[in-house]
Amino acid sequence: MAGKEYAKEEEFTIICRCEDVILEEIHSFISRGITDMEQLKRLLRVGMGPCQGRTCSALLAGEIARTTGKYVGDIKFTTFRPLAAPIKLGILARGESHD
């Protein structure tokens, strides 16, 4: 009995803190055959918060591997798309535009 209770509680483990995505949501999509990290990112927003997946990408890949029986190394990670491009302070100080 305790094992089943633990398994239920485990489903509420937060995988993506930024977007508040729990393990149960990830399992729901994996059980429907969606095992691509890019698709899961689009459907659940996992990895789209302020950390841009730095915290949750490895957790998500590990869970996909564990659930599907694949090796983590065989799972394609998402494309990193930063929210903004860095600019040099000198450009800001001179008031120049940055394209």
N, C-alpha and C positions, 0 to 999 in steps of 0.2 A: 504494500500500500504506500509506504513512504517513497518508494521509487517513482510511482506514478505521480504523486504530489510534487516531487522534485522536478519531474519532467514538465509538468504544467507550469510550475514557477519559472523554469528555465526559458520557456517560450516568451516570457515578459522581459528577458534580458535585453537591454538597450544596446543595439549594435552601432547606430549612428546617433550620437548625442546632439549634434547640431540640428538634425531634422527629426529627431525623436522617433526613429525607426526601430521597431523591436524584432526579435528573432522570429516570432510568430508570423509577422508580415512577410519576411523573407522566405520562410518555409512555405507559405501559401503560394507564392509565385513559383518557387522551385518545384513544388508538387504538380504544377500545371505545365512544367517543361521549360520554364524560363530560367535558364542558368547562365546567361550572358551578363556580365557585370554592367555593360553599357545599357542593356535593356532594363535591368533592375534599377540603375541610376535614374533613368527616365521615368520609370513607373512609380518608384518609391521616393525619389529625390535623395537617396542614400549617396553621400559623398558630395552633395551640392551646397552644403552649409559653409560657414566661415572657414572651416579647416580644409575645405576642398578635398576631403577624403584622406587626409593624412592620418587621421585616427581610425577610421572605419574600413578603409579599403582592404587592409590585411585581414580584418575580422570577417568581412564579407567573402573574400576569396577563400579563406579557411573554411567557412561554413558551406560554401558551394562545393569545395573539394570533399569535405566530410560527408555531405549529403549525397553527392553523385558518385563518389568513389574515384574521382579524378585526382591527379597530383596538383598541388597548388601551383607548381611551375608551369603546368599546362593551361592554366586559366589566364585569359587575356585581361589585363587590367584596363581601366578606363583611361581615356585621353585626358591629360591634365590641361585645363583651360583656366588660367588665372583670371580673377575678377578684373584686375587692372594691370597696366604696365608701369613699372617703376620709371621715374624720371629723376634726373640729376638735380640736386639742390641748386647748383649754379644756374641752371635754366630758370628755375623758379625765382631766384634772386634777381636775375636780369629782366624778368617779366616777359621772356620769350614764350612763344607758343610751342607746344610739343606735339608732333604728329606721329 
